[in-house]
Amino acid sequence: MTSEKIIQELSATIDGWRTELVETLSKICEIPAISPASDGDGELKKAELIEKIMKDWGFDESTRYDAPDDKAFGQVRPNIIAKLWGEDPNGPTLWAVTHTDVVPVGDISLWETDPFKPVIKEGKLYGRGVEDNGQSLVATMFAVKALLKLNIKPHYNIGLAIVSDEETGSKYGIRYLLNKGIFKPDDLIVVPDSGNPEGTQLEISEKTILWLKVTTLGKQCHASLPELGINAFSAATKFGYLADQELHSTFDHSDTLFEPPISTFEMTKKDANVDNINTIPGKDVFYFDCRILPNYSTDEVLDSLNRLGEKVGAETGARISLDAVQLEQAAPPTKPDAPVVRLLGSAIKSVYKIEARPTGIGGGTCGAFFRRAGFPTVVWSKIDDTCHAPNEHCVIDNLVNDCKVFAVLFVSDRL
């Protein structure tokens, strides 16, 4: 069969599954699969449904690796590994890594539909998790199903890693599997968990992630007698304002590989301080989300903020301390001409008729864990990027066409 004929048959097969793709994504995303760290039950029920769906598809290997977690339903965080042998079962595996967990819905009043009852409107499927990461999860599943239906033996072994815990640190997901030695040195890794609406973003690098907790201690007193206290909220506000200015002016390097091309430093969450209006708070807590270009170290950022904290403390009488809630130093980037990048770029061009280019992002994906472990990894999908937002949606055409991209990718070196 010619390469053109293979692509045509894969495309026609997947087009014929359009309704099934949407129905499968809907069923999967009816199950919340929220981490216990976010007051959810975990991913077991969703993983069991996925196993049931793929049960009779004909994978050469299907194994579940359960990471123990007493806080989760069933006391486990499940990770599904399904493989289809290529020309050499002992050769390298081309992996697609997706995740089952989703973030909480947030403010339910901002949703126009029930987050866990997916609905179709104007060519889009709405629901929590349909884009992050359900679209790619289902697209990669059905891409392998297309190879099985057409009895196409791929050049590489094909692996699906459907993991838990991506949204809250990957301790029970990718990091657990890496410690189990599931992935081999010559394997190729694709993580379809980030992208843009054009489908042109081949993510090969990520910024350093630093989440900071800023605690300001003062002295509580009656609001009518401020001279008797030290207003922790006021001192924290001053620190936050000055920190925002200093961080953006000091760490101002630009790198056009990344979108956006600069380091970002954003004040986000704020804890409650006092319950009543007429009390000056003696303690205040807020948080920074920092996404730092790889040329800067977190030590540089922390040293700058600690010096500023001492200065503001001397001026206000408050004591300001910083704690890193999360710190993920940027992993070594994947080379733009790495085989996995070239193969995926070629598959995208075959389906979407566009040139995707290597880029870097500020978000964190499973790709960083693979890169730190020495695996060249590329992250891609064609999405509207409604991840974590109210009214999250998946463009149905993207679901179908991404499935075609992965099917073409999986038969790479046979074309």
C-alpha positions in Angstrom: 0.0 0.0 0.0 1.4 3.4 -0.9 1.9 6.1 1.7 -0.8 8.2 0.1 -3.2 5.3 0.2 -2.4 4.6 3.9 -3.1 8.2 4.8 -6.4 8.2 2.8 -7.6 5.0 4.5 -6.7 6.3 7.9 -8.4 9.6 7.3 -11.6 7.9 5.9 -11.8 5.5 8.8 -11.4 8.3 11.4 -14.0 10.5 9.6 -16.4 7.6 9.9 -15.9 7.5 13.6 -16.8 11.2 14.2 -19.9 10.5 16.2 -18.2 7.7 18.2 -15.3 10.0 19.0 -17.6 12.7 20.4 -19.7 10.1 22.3 -16.6 8.5 23.8 -15.2 11.9 24.9 -18.6 12.8 26.4 -18.8 9.6 28.4 -15.3 9.9 29.7 -15.7 13.5 30.7 -18.9 12.8 32.7 -16.6 11.4 35.4 -15.0 14.3 37.4 -11.6 12.6 38.1 -10.5 15.5 40.4 -7.4 15.0 42.5 -7.8 14.4 46.3 -5.5 17.4 46.7 -8.4 19.4 45.2 -11.0 17.6 47.3 -11.9 15.1 44.6 -12.0 11.3 44.5 -9.2 10.7 42.0 -9.2 9.0 38.6 -10.1 5.4 39.3 -13.6 5.4 37.9 -12.5 7.2 34.7 -9.6 4.8 34.2 -11.9 1.8 34.6 -14.2 3.2 31.9 -11.3 3.8 29.6 -10.1 0.2 30.1 -13.5 -1.1 29.4 -13.7 0.9 26.1 -10.4 -0.3 24.9 -10.7 -3.9 26.2 -11.4 -5.7 22.9 -9.5 -3.4 20.5 -6.5 -5.7 20.2 -3.6 -4.1 22.0 -0.6 -6.4 22.3 -0.1 -5.3 25.9 -2.4 -3.5 28.4 -1.3 -3.0 32.0 -2.4 -0.7 34.8 0.1 0.7 37.2 -1.7 1.8 40.4 0.2 4.3 42.5 -1.0 3.9 46.2 -2.8 6.9 47.6 -5.0 6.5 50.7 -6.8 9.7 50.1 -8.2 8.6 46.7 -11.3 6.5 45.9 -10.0 2.9 45.8 -6.8 4.0 47.5 -5.0 4.2 44.1 -4.1 6.6 41.3 -4.3 4.5 38.2 -2.0 4.7 35.1 -2.8 2.8 32.0 -0.1 1.5 29.7 -1.3 0.1 26.3 1.1 -1.0 23.6 1.0 -2.1 20.0 4.1 -3.9 18.7 5.9 -2.5 15.7 8.4 -4.2 13.4 10.7 -4.8 16.3 9.1 -5.4 19.7 12.5 -4.8 21.3 13.0 -1.5 19.5 12.0 2.0 20.5 8.5 3.0 21.4 6.7 6.1 20.1 4.6 7.3 23.1 1.5 9.5 23.4 1.1 10.6 27.0 -2.3 12.0 28.1 -3.9 12.4 31.5 -7.2 11.5 33.1 -7.4 14.0 35.9 -9.1 17.4 35.6 -9.2 20.6 37.6 -12.2 21.7 39.7 -14.9 23.6 37.9 -14.3 26.9 39.8 -17.1 29.4 40.1 -20.1 27.3 38.8 -22.1 30.5 38.2 -19.8 31.3 35.3 -20.7 28.0 33.5 -23.5 28.1 30.9 -23.9 24.3 31.1 -23.3 21.5 33.6 -19.5 21.0 33.6 -20.0 17.2 33.9 -22.8 16.8 31.4 -21.0 17.6 28.1 -23.2 19.2 25.5 -22.6 20.1 21.8 -23.1 23.7 20.7 -22.1 25.1 17.3 -19.5 22.4 16.6 -18.0 22.4 20.0 -18.3 20.0 23.0 -18.6 21.8 26.3 -17.6 20.3 29.7 -14.8 20.2 32.2 -11.9 18.2 30.9 -13.1 17.9 27.3 -10.0 19.9 26.1 -7.7 19.3 29.0 -7.0 16.5 28.4 -9.9 14.6 27.0 -9.6 15.7 23.4 -6.0 14.3 23.1 -6.8 11.3 25.2 -9.6 10.1 22.9 -7.8 11.2 19.7 -4.7 9.1 20.5 -6.9 6.1 21.6 -8.7 6.1 18.3 -5.6 6.7 16.3 -4.3 3.4 17.5 -7.7 1.9 16.9 -7.5 3.0 13.3 -4.1 1.1 12.8 -5.7 -2.0 14.4 -8.8 -1.8 12.2 -6.7 -1.5 9.0 -4.2 -4.1 10.2 -1.3 -1.7 9.7 1.9 -2.7 11.6 3.8 0.5 12.6 7.5 0.9 12.3 7.9 1.9 15.9 6.2 0.2 18.8 3.3 2.5 19.8 2.5 3.2 23.4 -0.3 5.0 25.1 0.4 6.2 28.6 -2.9 7.4 30.2 -1.9 8.8 33.5 -3.1 10.3 36.8 -2.2 13.4 38.7 -0.9 15.7 36.0 -2.8 18.7 37.4 -1.3 18.5 40.9 2.4 17.5 40.4 2.5 14.1 38.7 3.8 12.3 41.8 1.2 9.5 41.2 1.5 9.7 37.4 4.5 10.3 35.2 7.0 10.5 38.0 5.7 7.2 39.3 6.0 5.5 35.9 9.5 7.0 35.3 10.6 5.4 38.5 9.1 2.1 37.3 11.4 2.1 34.2 8.4 2.0 31.8 10.2 4.2 29.3 13.4 3.2 27.5 16.4 5.4 26.5 15.6 5.4 22.7 11.8 6.0 23.1 10.2 9.0 21.5 7.7 11.0 23.6 4.7 13.1 22.5 2.7 14.9 25.2 -0.5 16.3 23.5 -1.3 18.6 26.4 -0.7 22.2 25.2 -1.2 24.0 21.9 -2.8 27.0 20.2 -5.9 27.5 18.0 -3.8 27.4 14.8 -2.1 24.1 15.6 1.3 25.7 14.9 2.9 25.3 18.3 5.4 22.5 18.7 6.4 22.9 22.3 10.0 21.9 23.0 10.8 24.0 26.2 9.0 25.3 29.3 9.8 28.0 31.7 10.8 27.5 35.3 7.7 27.4 37.5 7.8 29.1 40.9 4.8 29.5 43.1 5.4 31.7 46.1 3.5 32.1 49.3 4.1 35.5 50.8 3.4 35.7 54.6 3.3 39.1 56.3 3.2 39.3 60.1 2.2 42.5 61.9 0.2 43.2 65.0 -3.6 43.0 65.2 -5.5 45.8 66.8 -8.7 47.8 66.6 -9.0 49.7 63.3 -9.7 52.9 65.1 -6.4 52.8 66.9 -3.9 51.9 64.1 -1.0 53.3 66.1 -1.3 50.3 68.5 -0.8 47.7 65.8 1.1 46.9 62.6 -1.2 46.5 59.5 0.0 43.3 57.9 -2.4 43.8 54.9 -1.1 47.3 54.3 2.5 46.0 54.4 1.7 43.1 52.1 0.0 45.4 49.6 3.1 47.6 49.6 5.4 44.6 49.1 3.2 43.2 46.3 3.2 46.5 44.4 7.0 47.0 44.7 7.7 43.3 44.0 5.6 43.4 40.8 7.6 46.4 39.6 11.0 45.0 40.6 10.5 41.6 39.1 9.4 42.9 35.7 12.1 45.5 35.5 15.0 43.3 36.8 14.2 40.0 35.0 13.3 41.6 31.7 15.1 39.3 29.2 13.1 38.4 26.1 13.3 35.1 24.2 11.2 34.8 21.1 11.2 31.0 21.3 8.6 31.4 24.1 5.0 32.6 24.1 4.9 35.1 25.7 8.6 35.9 25.2 9.2 37.2 28.7 9.1 36.0 32.3 5.8 36.5 34.0 5.2 37.3 37.7 1.5 37.5 38.7 -0.1 38.0 42.1 -2.9 35.4 42.2 -4.6 33.8 45.3 -5.2 35.7 48.5 -6.1 34.1 51.8 -8.6 35.7 54.1 -7.1 37.7 57.0 -9.7 39.0 59.4 -13.5 38.4 59.5 -14.6 41.9 60.4 -14.0 45.3 58.9 -13.0 47.1 62.1 -9.9 45.0 62.9 -6.5 45.6 61.5 -5.0 42.2 60.5 -1.9 41.0 62.1 -1.3 38.4 59.4 -1.8 38.4 55.7 -1.0 35.8 53.1 -1.0 36.0 49.3 0.7 34.2 46.4 2.8 34.8 43.3 2.7 32.6 40.2 6.1 33.1 38.5 7.0 31.6 35.1 10.7 32.3 34.6 12.8 32.1 31.4 15.5 29.4 31.7 18.3 31.9 31.7 17.4 33.0 35.2 17.7 30.9 38.3 15.1 30.8 41.0 17.8 31.8 43.5 18.2 35.1 41.7 14.4 35.8 41.9 14.2 34.7 45.6 17.2 36.8 46.6 15.7 39.9 45.0 12.4 39.4 46.7 14.0 38.6 50.1 15.9 41.9 49.9 12.8 43.8 49.1 11.0 42.0 52.0 13.6 43.2 54.4 13.3 46.8 53.1 9.5 46.9 53.3 9.7 45.2 56.8 12.1 47.9 58.0 9.7 50.6 56.7 6.5 49.2 58.1 7.6 47.1 61.1 6.1 44.0 59.6 7.9 40.8 59.0 7.7 39.3 55.4 8.6 35.7 54.6 8.6 33.7 51.4 7.9 30.0 50.9 8.1 28.1 47.6 4.8 26.2 47.3 6.0 24.7 44.0 9.4 25.0 42.3 10.1 23.2 39.0 13.4 24.3 37.4 13.2 24.5 33.6 14.2 21.2 32.1 16.8 21.0 29.2 14.9 21.9 26.0 14.3 19.3 23.3 16.4 20.1 20.2 14.3 21.6 17.4 15.5 19.0 14.9 15.0 16.0 17.2 13.4 13.0 15.3 10.2 13.2 17.4 9.8 16.9 16.5 10.4 16.3 12.8 8.0 13.3 12.7 5.2 15.2 14.5 5.7 18.3 12.3 5.4 16.2 9.2 2.2 14.5 10.4 0.7 17.9 11.2 1.6 19.2 7.8 0.0 16.1 6.2 -3.3 16.6 7.9 -3.6 20.4 8.5 -1.5 21.6 5.6 0.4 24.0 8.0 3.9 24.4 9.1 4.2 24.0 12.9 7.2 25.6 14.5 9.2 24.8 17.7 8.3 27.0 20.6 8.4 27.4 24.4 5.6 28.0 26.8 5.1 29.2 30.4 2.7 26.4 31.4 3.9 23.2 32.9 3.3 19.8 31.3 4.4 16.2 31.7 7.0 17.0 29.1 9.3 18.6 31.6 9.6 15.4 33.6 10.6 13.5 30.5 13.1 16.1 29.5 14.7 16.0 32.9 15.0 12.2 32.6 16.8 12.6 29.3 13.9 11.9 26.8 13.5 14.3 23.8 9.9 15.3 24.1 7.5 17.4 22.1 4.1 18.8 23.3 1.4 19.6 20.7 -2.4 19.7 20.1 -4.8 22.0 18.2 -6.9 23.6 20.9 -8.8 26.8 21.7 -6.9 26.8 25.0 -10.0 27.0 27.3 -8.2 24.7 29.8 -9.1 25.5 33.4 -11.6 28.1 32.3 -15.4 28.1 32.8 -17.2 26.8 29.7 -14.2 24.7 28.7 -14.8 23.3 25.2 -13.3 21.1 22.5 -13.7 21.9 18.9 -15.1 18.7 17.4 -13.1 19.2 14.1 -9.9 19.4 16.2 -10.8 16.2 17.9 -11.2 14.4 14.6 -8.3 16.0 12.8 -5.9 15.6 15.7 -6.8 11.9 15.7 -5.7 11.8 12.1 -2.4 13.6 13.0 -1.6 10.9 15.6 -2.6 8.1 13.3 -0.2 9.4 10.6 2.5 10.0 13.3 2.1 6.4 14.5 2.8 5.0 11.0 5.8 7.3 10.5 8.7 5.7 8.7 6.2 3.5 6.8 5.2 6.4 4.6 
